[in-house]
Amino acid sequence: ANRYLENYERALSGFDAAASKDPSLNAKEEAGKIVDLLNKLEDSILEK
């Protein structure tokens, strides 16, 4: 899990791979949540 915290592109690729193997995992939705969280984090950093 820790390596995913450091490499977001790889984490998102992992979600895509999971989605192709098992669509019921809602991997696209989970990847979207990661992107949304990263956008919020970026906005927070830029506001300071």
PDBQT receptor file of N, H, CA, C and O in Angstrom, charges set to zero:
ATOM      1  N   ALA A   1       0.820  -1.199   0.000  1.00  0.00    +0.000 N 
ATOM      2  CA  ALA A   1       0.000   0.000   0.000  1.00  0.00    +0.000 C 
ATOM      3  C   ALA A   1       0.860   1.258   0.000  1.00  0.00    +0.000 C 
ATOM      4  O   ALA A   1       0.512   2.242  -0.653  1.00  0.00    +0.000 OA
ATOM      5  N   ASN A   2       1.960   1.241   0.711  1.00  0.00    +0.000 N 
ATOM      6  H   ASN A   2       2.243   0.442   1.242  1.00  0.00    +0.000 HD
ATOM      7  CA  ASN A   2       2.794   2.437   0.795  1.00  0.00    +0.000 C 
ATOM      8  C   ASN A   2       3.340   2.861  -0.556  1.00  0.00    +0.000 C 
ATOM      9  O   ASN A   2       3.427   4.056  -0.837  1.00  0.00    +0.000 OA
ATOM     10  N   ARG A   3       3.702   1.920  -1.383  1.00  0.00    +0.000 N 
ATOM     11  H   ARG A   3       3.631   0.949  -1.155  1.00  0.00    +0.000 HD
ATOM     12  CA  ARG A   3       4.251   2.314  -2.678  1.00  0.00    +0.000 C 
ATOM     13  C   ARG A   3       3.214   3.037  -3.519  1.00  0.00    +0.000 C 
ATOM     14  O   ARG A   3       3.573   3.869  -4.352  1.00  0.00    +0.000 OA
ATOM     15  N   TYR A   4       1.920   2.734  -3.318  1.00  0.00    +0.000 N 
ATOM     16  H   TYR A   4       1.629   2.058  -2.641  1.00  0.00    +0.000 HD
ATOM     17  CA  TYR A   4       0.886   3.445  -4.059  1.00  0.00    +0.000 C 
ATOM     18  C   TYR A   4       0.766   4.889  -3.595  1.00  0.00    +0.000 C 
ATOM     19  O   TYR A   4       0.350   5.756  -4.363  1.00  0.00    +0.000 OA
ATOM     20  N   LEU A   5       1.122   5.150  -2.357  1.00  0.00    +0.000 N 
ATOM     21  H   LEU A   5       1.460   4.446  -1.732  1.00  0.00    +0.000 HD
ATOM     22  CA  LEU A   5       1.077   6.516  -1.871  1.00  0.00    +0.000 C 
ATOM     23  C   LEU A   5       2.128   7.381  -2.554  1.00  0.00    +0.000 C 
ATOM     24  O   LEU A   5       1.975   8.600  -2.633  1.00  0.00    +0.000 OA
ATOM     25  N   GLU A   6       3.172   6.769  -3.037  1.00  0.00    +0.000 N 
ATOM     26  H   GLU A   6       3.296   5.779  -2.972  1.00  0.00    +0.000 HD
ATOM     27  CA  GLU A   6       4.266   7.508  -3.646  1.00  0.00    +0.000 C 
ATOM     28  C   GLU A   6       4.190   7.532  -5.170  1.00  0.00    +0.000 C 
ATOM     29  O   GLU A   6       4.810   8.390  -5.799  1.00  0.00    +0.000 OA
ATOM     30  N   ASN A   7       3.452   6.623  -5.768  1.00  0.00    +0.000 N 
ATOM     31  H   ASN A   7       2.948   5.926  -5.257  1.00  0.00    +0.000 HD
ATOM     32  CA  ASN A   7       3.409   6.542  -7.221  1.00  0.00    +0.000 C 
ATOM     33  C   ASN A   7       1.950   6.461  -7.671  1.00  0.00    +0.000 C 
ATOM     34  O   ASN A   7       1.406   5.375  -7.872  1.00  0.00    +0.000 OA
ATOM     35  N   TYR A   8       1.335   7.623  -7.822  1.00  0.00    +0.000 N 
ATOM     36  H   TYR A   8       1.777   8.505  -7.659  1.00  0.00    +0.000 HD
ATOM     37  CA  TYR A   8      -0.082   7.671  -8.146  1.00  0.00    +0.000 C 
ATOM     38  C   TYR A   8      -0.377   7.134  -9.539  1.00  0.00    +0.000 C 
ATOM     39  O   TYR A   8      -1.412   6.508  -9.764  1.00  0.00    +0.000 OA
ATOM     40  N   GLU A   9       0.527   7.379 -10.464  1.00  0.00    +0.000 N 
ATOM     41  H   GLU A   9       1.368   7.888 -10.281  1.00  0.00    +0.000 HD
ATOM     42  CA  GLU A   9       0.304   6.878 -11.826  1.00  0.00    +0.000 C 
ATOM     43  C   GLU A   9       0.251   5.357 -11.828  1.00  0.00    +0.000 C 
ATOM     44  O   GLU A   9      -0.596   4.766 -12.499  1.00  0.00    +0.000 OA
ATOM     45  N   ARG A  10       1.136   4.726 -11.093  1.00  0.00    +0.000 N 
ATOM     46  H   ARG A  10       1.824   5.205 -10.548  1.00  0.00    +0.000 HD
ATOM     47  CA  ARG A  10       1.134   3.268 -11.006  1.00  0.00    +0.000 C 
ATOM     48  C   ARG A  10      -0.133   2.769 -10.300  1.00  0.00    +0.000 C 
ATOM     49  O   ARG A  10      -0.707   1.750 -10.682  1.00  0.00    +0.000 OA
ATOM     50  N   ALA A  11      -0.554   3.494  -9.277  1.00  0.00    +0.000 N 
ATOM     51  H   ALA A  11      -0.087   4.322  -8.966  1.00  0.00    +0.000 HD
ATOM     52  CA  ALA A  11      -1.775   3.105  -8.572  1.00  0.00    +0.000 C 
ATOM     53  C   ALA A  11      -2.976   3.148  -9.511  1.00  0.00    +0.000 C 
ATOM     54  O   ALA A  11      -3.801   2.234  -9.515  1.00  0.00    +0.000 OA
ATOM     55  N   LEU A  12      -3.071   4.208 -10.301  1.00  0.00    +0.000 N 
ATOM     56  H   LEU A  12      -2.401   4.951 -10.297  1.00  0.00    +0.000 HD
ATOM     57  CA  LEU A  12      -4.191   4.319 -11.238  1.00  0.00    +0.000 C 
ATOM     58  C   LEU A  12      -4.120   3.243 -12.306  1.00  0.00    +0.000 C 
ATOM     59  O   LEU A  12      -5.151   2.720 -12.732  1.00  0.00    +0.000 OA
ATOM     60  N   SER A  13      -2.918   2.909 -12.742  1.00  0.00    +0.000 N 
ATOM     61  H   SER A  13      -2.081   3.334 -12.396  1.00  0.00    +0.000 HD
ATOM     62  CA  SER A  13      -2.758   1.812 -13.707  1.00  0.00    +0.000 C 
ATOM     63  C   SER A  13      -3.215   0.500 -13.091  1.00  0.00    +0.000 C 
ATOM     64  O   SER A  13      -3.811  -0.340 -13.765  1.00  0.00    +0.000 OA
ATOM     65  N   GLY A  14      -2.932   0.330 -11.807  1.00  0.00    +0.000 N 
ATOM     66  H   GLY A  14      -2.447   1.013 -11.259  1.00  0.00    +0.000 HD
ATOM     67  CA  GLY A  14      -3.377  -0.872 -11.104  1.00  0.00    +0.000 C 
ATOM     68  C   GLY A  14      -4.892  -0.963 -11.051  1.00  0.00    +0.000 C 
ATOM     69  O   GLY A  14      -5.457  -2.046 -11.207  1.00  0.00    +0.000 OA
ATOM     70  N   PHE A  15      -5.551   0.166 -10.831  1.00  0.00    +0.000 N 
ATOM     71  H   PHE A  15      -5.092   1.045 -10.704  1.00  0.00    +0.000 HD
ATOM     72  CA  PHE A  15      -7.012   0.169 -10.836  1.00  0.00    +0.000 C 
ATOM     73  C   PHE A  15      -7.541  -0.188 -12.220  1.00  0.00    +0.000 C 
ATOM     74  O   PHE A  15      -8.517  -0.930 -12.335  1.00  0.00    +0.000 OA
ATOM     75  N   ASP A  16      -6.915   0.328 -13.265  1.00  0.00    +0.000 N 
ATOM     76  H   ASP A  16      -6.123   0.931 -13.172  1.00  0.00    +0.000 HD
ATOM     77  CA  ASP A  16      -7.333  -0.009 -14.633  1.00  0.00    +0.000 C 
ATOM     78  C   ASP A  16      -7.160  -1.498 -14.910  1.00  0.00    +0.000 C 
ATOM     79  O   ASP A  16      -8.024  -2.124 -15.523  1.00  0.00    +0.000 OA
ATOM     80  N   ALA A  17      -6.047  -2.060 -14.459  1.00  0.00    +0.000 N 
ATOM     81  H   ALA A  17      -5.345  -1.551 -13.961  1.00  0.00    +0.000 HD
ATOM     82  CA  ALA A  17      -5.807  -3.493 -14.657  1.00  0.00    +0.000 C 
ATOM     83  C   ALA A  17      -6.852  -4.312 -13.909  1.00  0.00    +0.000 C 
ATOM     84  O   ALA A  17      -7.350  -5.313 -14.425  1.00  0.00    +0.000 OA
ATOM     85  N   ALA A  18      -7.180  -3.888 -12.700  1.00  0.00    +0.000 N 
ATOM     86  H   ALA A  18      -6.776  -3.075 -12.281  1.00  0.00    +0.000 HD
ATOM     87  CA  ALA A  18      -8.197  -4.596 -11.917  1.00  0.00    +0.000 C 
ATOM     88  C   ALA A  18      -9.554  -4.520 -12.601  1.00  0.00    +0.000 C 
ATOM     89  O   ALA A  18     -10.295  -5.503 -12.629  1.00  0.00    +0.000 OA
ATOM     90  N   ALA A  19      -9.880  -3.360 -13.148  1.00  0.00    +0.000 N 
ATOM     91  H   ALA A  19      -9.278  -2.562 -13.126  1.00  0.00    +0.000 HD
ATOM     92  CA  ALA A  19     -11.169  -3.189 -13.822  1.00  0.00    +0.000 C 
ATOM     93  C   ALA A  19     -11.280  -4.095 -15.037  1.00  0.00    +0.000 C 
ATOM     94  O   ALA A  19     -12.357  -4.613 -15.331  1.00  0.00    +0.000 OA
ATOM     95  N   SER A  20     -10.178  -4.288 -15.740  1.00  0.00    +0.000 N 
ATOM     96  H   SER A  20      -9.303  -3.868 -15.501  1.00  0.00    +0.000 HD
ATOM     97  CA  SER A  20     -10.237  -5.144 -16.923  1.00  0.00    +0.000 C 
ATOM     98  C   SER A  20     -10.420  -6.611 -16.543  1.00  0.00    +0.000 C 
ATOM     99  O   SER A  20     -10.973  -7.389 -17.319  1.00  0.00    +0.000 OA
ATOM    100  N   LYS A  21      -9.959  -6.988 -15.357  1.00  0.00    +0.000 N 
ATOM    101  H   LYS A  21      -9.510  -6.356 -14.726  1.00  0.00    +0.000 HD
ATOM    102  CA  LYS A  21     -10.096  -8.377 -14.909  1.00  0.00    +0.000 C 
ATOM    103  C   LYS A  21     -11.419  -8.634 -14.207  1.00  0.00    +0.000 C 
ATOM    104  O   LYS A  21     -11.984  -9.722 -14.317  1.00  0.00    +0.000 OA
ATOM    105  N   ASP A  22     -11.913  -7.631 -13.484  1.00  0.00    +0.000 N 
ATOM    106  H   ASP A  22     -11.453  -6.747 -13.395  1.00  0.00    +0.000 HD
ATOM    107  CA  ASP A  22     -13.155  -7.804 -12.731  1.00  0.00    +0.000 C 
ATOM    108  C   ASP A  22     -13.915  -6.479 -12.687  1.00  0.00    +0.000 C 
ATOM    109  O   ASP A  22     -13.699  -5.669 -11.785  1.00  0.00    +0.000 OA
ATOM    110  N   PRO A  23     -14.802  -6.254 -13.656  1.00  0.00    +0.000 N 
ATOM    111  CA  PRO A  23     -15.543  -4.989 -13.719  1.00  0.00    +0.000 C 
ATOM    112  C   PRO A  23     -16.394  -4.699 -12.481  1.00  0.00    +0.000 C 
ATOM    113  O   PRO A  23     -16.738  -3.543 -12.239  1.00  0.00    +0.000 OA
ATOM    114  N   SER A  24     -16.736  -5.706 -11.706  1.00  0.00    +0.000 N 
ATOM    115  H   SER A  24     -16.456  -6.645 -11.903  1.00  0.00    +0.000 HD
ATOM    116  CA  SER A  24     -17.574  -5.484 -10.525  1.00  0.00    +0.000 C 
ATOM    117  C   SER A  24     -16.832  -4.768  -9.402  1.00  0.00    +0.000 C 
ATOM    118  O   SER A  24     -17.454  -4.377  -8.414  1.00  0.00    +0.000 OA
ATOM    119  N   LEU A  25     -15.528  -4.589  -9.529  1.00  0.00    +0.000 N 
ATOM    120  H   LEU A  25     -15.023  -4.907 -10.331  1.00  0.00    +0.000 HD
ATOM    121  CA  LEU A  25     -14.748  -3.924  -8.487  1.00  0.00    +0.000 C 
ATOM    122  C   LEU A  25     -14.932  -2.407  -8.474  1.00  0.00    +0.000 C 
ATOM    123  O   LEU A  25     -14.475  -1.741  -7.545  1.00  0.00    +0.000 OA
ATOM    124  N   ASN A  26     -15.586  -1.859  -9.477  1.00  0.00    +0.000 N 
ATOM    125  H   ASN A  26     -15.958  -2.399 -10.231  1.00  0.00    +0.000 HD
ATOM    126  CA  ASN A  26     -15.779  -0.410  -9.584  1.00  0.00    +0.000 C 
ATOM    127  C   ASN A  26     -14.452   0.340  -9.535  1.00  0.00    +0.000 C 
ATOM    128  O   ASN A  26     -14.348   1.400  -8.917  1.00  0.00    +0.000 OA
ATOM    129  N   ALA A  27     -13.454  -0.213 -10.181  1.00  0.00    +0.000 N 
ATOM    130  H   ALA A  27     -13.538  -1.074 -10.683  1.00  0.00    +0.000 HD
ATOM    131  CA  ALA A  27     -12.114   0.371 -10.145  1.00  0.00    +0.000 C 
ATOM    132  C   ALA A  27     -12.092   1.764 -10.771  1.00  0.00    +0.000 C 
ATOM    133  O   ALA A  27     -11.350   2.631 -10.308  1.00  0.00    +0.000 OA
ATOM    134  N   LYS A  28     -12.872   1.989 -11.792  1.00  0.00    +0.000 N 
ATOM    135  H   LYS A  28     -13.474   1.284 -12.168  1.00  0.00    +0.000 HD
ATOM    136  CA  LYS A  28     -12.904   3.319 -12.420  1.00  0.00    +0.000 C 
ATOM    137  C   LYS A  28     -13.397   4.361 -11.420  1.00  0.00    +0.000 C 
ATOM    138  O   LYS A  28     -12.860   5.467 -11.352  1.00  0.00    +0.000 OA
ATOM    139  N   GLU A  29     -14.415   4.006 -10.650  1.00  0.00    +0.000 N 
ATOM    140  H   GLU A  29     -14.851   3.108 -10.705  1.00  0.00    +0.000 HD
ATOM    141  CA  GLU A  29     -14.940   4.923  -9.636  1.00  0.00    +0.000 C 
ATOM    142  C   GLU A  29     -13.891   5.193  -8.558  1.00  0.00    +0.000 C 
ATOM    143  O   GLU A  29     -13.716   6.334  -8.132  1.00  0.00    +0.000 OA
ATOM    144  N   GLU A  30     -13.201   4.155  -8.123  1.00  0.00    +0.000 N 
ATOM    145  H   GLU A  30     -13.343   3.228  -8.469  1.00  0.00    +0.000 HD
ATOM    146  CA  GLU A  30     -12.165   4.321  -7.103  1.00  0.00    +0.000 C 
ATOM    147  C   GLU A  30     -11.008   5.165  -7.631  1.00  0.00    +0.000 C 
ATOM    148  O   GLU A  30     -10.461   5.989  -6.898  1.00  0.00    +0.000 OA
ATOM    149  N   ALA A  31     -10.636   4.970  -8.878  1.00  0.00    +0.000 N 
ATOM    150  H   ALA A  31     -11.081   4.300  -9.473  1.00  0.00    +0.000 HD
ATOM    151  CA  ALA A  31      -9.577   5.783  -9.482  1.00  0.00    +0.000 C 
ATOM    152  C   ALA A  31     -10.016   7.243  -9.545  1.00  0.00    +0.000 C 
ATOM    153  O   ALA A  31      -9.215   8.150  -9.318  1.00  0.00    +0.000 OA
ATOM    154  N   GLY A  32     -11.276   7.461  -9.851  1.00  0.00    +0.000 N 
ATOM    155  H   GLY A  32     -11.927   6.725 -10.036  1.00  0.00    +0.000 HD
ATOM    156  CA  GLY A  32     -11.812   8.824  -9.868  1.00  0.00    +0.000 C 
ATOM    157  C   GLY A  32     -11.731   9.482  -8.503  1.00  0.00    +0.000 C 
ATOM    158  O   GLY A  32     -11.466  10.680  -8.403  1.00  0.00    +0.000 OA
ATOM    159  N   LYS A  33     -11.957   8.706  -7.455  1.00  0.00    +0.000 N 
ATOM    160  H   LYS A  33     -12.172   7.733  -7.537  1.00  0.00    +0.000 HD
ATOM    161  CA  LYS A  33     -11.846   9.241  -6.092  1.00  0.00    +0.000 C 
ATOM    162  C   LYS A  33     -10.413   9.656  -5.784  1.00  0.00    +0.000 C 
ATOM    163  O   LYS A  33     -10.183  10.674  -5.132  1.00  0.00    +0.000 OA
ATOM    164  N   ILE A  34      -9.458   8.873  -6.252  1.00  0.00    +0.000 N 
ATOM    165  H   ILE A  34      -9.645   8.045  -6.782  1.00  0.00    +0.000 HD
ATOM    166  CA  ILE A  34      -8.048   9.220  -6.037  1.00  0.00    +0.000 C 
ATOM    167  C   ILE A  34      -7.721  10.526  -6.753  1.00  0.00    +0.000 C 
ATOM    168  O   ILE A  34      -7.074  11.405  -6.184  1.00  0.00    +0.000 OA
ATOM    169  N   VAL A  35      -8.165  10.650  -7.987  1.00  0.00    +0.000 N 
ATOM    170  H   VAL A  35      -8.691   9.936  -8.449  1.00  0.00    +0.000 HD
ATOM    171  CA  VAL A  35      -7.901  11.867  -8.756  1.00  0.00    +0.000 C 
ATOM    172  C   VAL A  35      -8.542  13.071  -8.074  1.00  0.00    +0.000 C 
ATOM    173  O   VAL A  35      -7.920  14.128  -7.976  1.00  0.00    +0.000 OA
ATOM    174  N   ASP A  36      -9.771  12.924  -7.603  1.00  0.00    +0.000 N 
ATOM    175  H   ASP A  36     -10.277  12.065  -7.683  1.00  0.00    +0.000 HD
ATOM    176  CA  ASP A  36     -10.447  14.019  -6.905  1.00  0.00    +0.000 C 
ATOM    177  C   ASP A  36      -9.681  14.424  -5.645  1.00  0.00    +0.000 C 
ATOM    178  O   ASP A  36      -9.508  15.611  -5.371  1.00  0.00    +0.000 OA
ATOM    179  N   LEU A  37      -9.230  13.440  -4.892  1.00  0.00    +0.000 N 
ATOM    180  H   LEU A  37      -9.370  12.476  -5.115  1.00  0.00    +0.000 HD
ATOM    181  CA  LEU A  37      -8.473  13.717  -3.674  1.00  0.00    +0.000 C 
ATOM    182  C   LEU A  37      -7.169  14.442  -3.994  1.00  0.00    +0.000 C 
ATOM    183  O   LEU A  37      -6.800  15.394  -3.305  1.00  0.00    +0.000 OA
ATOM    184  N   LEU A  38      -6.479  13.996  -5.028  1.00  0.00    +0.000 N 
ATOM    185  H   LEU A  38      -6.779  13.223  -5.587  1.00  0.00    +0.000 HD
ATOM    186  CA  LEU A  38      -5.230  14.653  -5.415  1.00  0.00    +0.000 C 
ATOM    187  C   LEU A  38      -5.473  16.085  -5.883  1.00  0.00    +0.000 C 
ATOM    188  O   LEU A  38      -4.665  16.974  -5.614  1.00  0.00    +0.000 OA
ATOM    189  N   ASN A  39      -6.571  16.305  -6.574  1.00  0.00    +0.000 N 
ATOM    190  H   ASN A  39      -7.227  15.583  -6.792  1.00  0.00    +0.000 HD
ATOM    191  CA  ASN A  39      -6.907  17.668  -6.998  1.00  0.00    +0.000 C 
ATOM    192  C   ASN A  39      -7.168  18.568  -5.798  1.00  0.00    +0.000 C 
ATOM    193  O   ASN A  39      -6.736  19.721  -5.781  1.00  0.00    +0.000 OA
ATOM    194  N   LYS A  40      -7.871  18.051  -4.794  1.00  0.00    +0.000 N 
ATOM    195  H   LYS A  40      -8.222  17.115  -4.807  1.00  0.00    +0.000 HD
ATOM    196  CA  LYS A  40      -8.124  18.826  -3.576  1.00  0.00    +0.000 C 
ATOM    197  C   LYS A  40      -6.821  19.126  -2.847  1.00  0.00    +0.000 C 
ATOM    198  O   LYS A  40      -6.624  20.233  -2.348  1.00  0.00    +0.000 OA
ATOM    199  N   LEU A  41      -5.942  18.147  -2.789  1.00  0.00    +0.000 N 
ATOM    200  H   LEU A  41      -6.103  17.247  -3.194  1.00  0.00    +0.000 HD
ATOM    201  CA  LEU A  41      -4.649  18.340  -2.142  1.00  0.00    +0.000 C 
ATOM    202  C   LEU A  41      -3.846  19.412  -2.873  1.00  0.00    +0.000 C 
ATOM    203  O   LEU A  41      -3.255  20.291  -2.245  1.00  0.00    +0.000 OA
ATOM    204  N   GLU A  42      -3.828  19.334  -4.184  1.00  0.00    +0.000 N 
ATOM    205  H   GLU A  42      -4.308  18.620  -4.694  1.00  0.00    +0.000 HD
ATOM    206  CA  GLU A  42      -3.104  20.329  -4.974  1.00  0.00    +0.000 C 
ATOM    207  C   GLU A  42      -3.674  21.724  -4.746  1.00  0.00    +0.000 C 
ATOM    208  O   GLU A  42      -2.921  22.681  -4.566  1.00  0.00    +0.000 OA
ATOM    209  N   ASP A  43      -4.995  21.844  -4.753  1.00  0.00    +0.000 N 
ATOM    210  H   ASP A  43      -5.606  21.066  -4.899  1.00  0.00    +0.000 HD
ATOM    211  CA  ASP A  43      -5.631  23.138  -4.512  1.00  0.00    +0.000 C 
ATOM    212  C   ASP A  43      -5.261  23.682  -3.140  1.00  0.00    +0.000 C 
ATOM    213  O   ASP A  43      -4.999  24.876  -2.990  1.00  0.00    +0.000 OA
ATOM    214  N   SER A  44      -5.241  22.815  -2.148  1.00  0.00    +0.000 N 
ATOM    215  H   SER A  44      -5.454  21.845  -2.270  1.00  0.00    +0.000 HD
ATOM    216  CA  SER A  44      -4.886  23.217  -0.788  1.00  0.00    +0.000 C 
ATOM    217  C   SER A  44      -3.454  23.736  -0.720  1.00  0.00    +0.000 C 
ATOM    218  O   SER A  44      -3.177  24.731  -0.050  1.00  0.00    +0.000 OA
ATOM    219  N   ILE A  45      -2.562  23.065  -1.407  1.00  0.00    +0.000 N 
ATOM    220  H   ILE A  45      -2.788  22.257  -1.951  1.00  0.00    +0.000 HD
ATOM    221  CA  ILE A  45      -1.156  23.478  -1.403  1.00  0.00    +0.000 C 
ATOM    222  C   ILE A  45      -0.987  24.811  -2.129  1.00  0.00    +0.000 C 
ATOM    223  O   ILE A  45      -0.235  25.675  -1.676  1.00  0.00    +0.000 OA
ATOM    224  N   LEU A  46      -1.675  24.978  -3.237  1.00  0.00    +0.000 N 
ATOM    225  H   LEU A  46      -2.285  24.277  -3.605  1.00  0.00    +0.000 HD
ATOM    226  CA  LEU A  46      -1.533  26.199  -4.032  1.00  0.00    +0.000 C 
ATOM    227  C   LEU A  46      -2.122  27.423  -3.341  1.00  0.00    +0.000 C 
ATOM    228  O   LEU A  46      -1.713  28.549  -3.627  1.00  0.00    +0.000 OA
ATOM    229  N   GLU A  47      -3.078  27.219  -2.433  1.00  0.00    +0.000 N 
ATOM    230  H   GLU A  47      -3.410  26.305  -2.200  1.00  0.00    +0.000 HD
ATOM    231  CA  GLU A  47      -3.709  28.331  -1.726  1.00  0.00    +0.000 C 
ATOM    232  C   GLU A  47      -2.804  28.919  -0.653  1.00  0.00    +0.000 C 
ATOM    233  O   GLU A  47      -3.043  30.040  -0.204  1.00  0.00    +0.000 OA
ATOM    234  N   LYS A  48      -1.791  28.207  -0.238  1.00  0.00    +0.000 N 
ATOM    235  H   LYS A  48      -1.597  27.296  -0.602  1.00  0.00    +0.000 HD
ATOM    236  CA  LYS A  48      -0.922  28.685   0.849  1.00  0.00    +0.000 C 
ATOM    237  C   LYS A  48       0.109  29.638   0.369  1.00  0.00    +0.000 C 
ATOM    238  O   LYS A  48       0.913  30.128   1.161  1.00  0.00    +0.000 OA
TER     239      LYS A  48
